[in-house]
Amino acid sequence: MRYLDRLQPLALFVLRLTLGVIMVAHGSQKVFHHMHDFVHTVGGLGMPSWLAYFVMLTEFLGGLLILGGLFTRLAAFAITIEMLVAIWKVHWHNGLTGDHGFEFPLAVGTIAFALIFFGAGPIALDHILRGGASGGIAKR
């Protein structure tokens, strides 16, 4: 199965694309269409309303960074924290698979968590800008 090891960069690329597209899609909806409503929603959850701007920044800009593979670990860390808070404050009481359950933010947060440890991989701007330095996958 060593031949599959050579496909790890592709797997990381697919994980990054999936997470990046999801985050940019959700973030852009909040930033460009529902900013005012989202700020009030966050305030209604018992959190400071200004945290909504950090959520929007994390989703939209963090998603763009993940897509390009730039500052991947930092963006993935921010997304992981955001998903944990979303599960705790919004989705937990709906159960895993109920209406607005936490299965989707759990899956998104898990992808982000993995990218914290594996990095962007070699198909990423981080890798190119560092002159081909290790992108997080151990050499075998």
Steps between C-alpha positions, in 0.01 A plus 500: 500500500802730480371632169213661691752695707597687185141622469500668842568844348190457284295397804609812690420712195147351482449554876612862464277562200200349674549695821589822317194492275268427793646778713505760221141415407376534858716803573400688186133456583560658839730776371311604187136416576424450869760693701253701707284197577801288590637762740163499680488121501841477667392757759184299562712196587636680805831588338628848418359609163845608378607134495282463191759696303771254604278212390439662161872572460589144599253348258558724200868594522594174673325308224692695234829432680419129527412490128835646406695309759632816662531516882304176491571389855401836649179520295417138581551568871260796487240292313534215749434738790207655316343160434541397864323816612228452235438146620494609864287813466273421203480134397557278806141512627377375159698177526736350249258448212194703598383810316801736524691223677874517551610239244592761235704732725660190652612378157625846398680543831660157467639584155639827638647318801682256270644786294648654816725195533557404136535849357412600147719246325717560196215619273473833682627857503669439837712228339587713195585809705726300728694367205364148519554451873309221669128569498418272789502150354773282645747364249503122482 
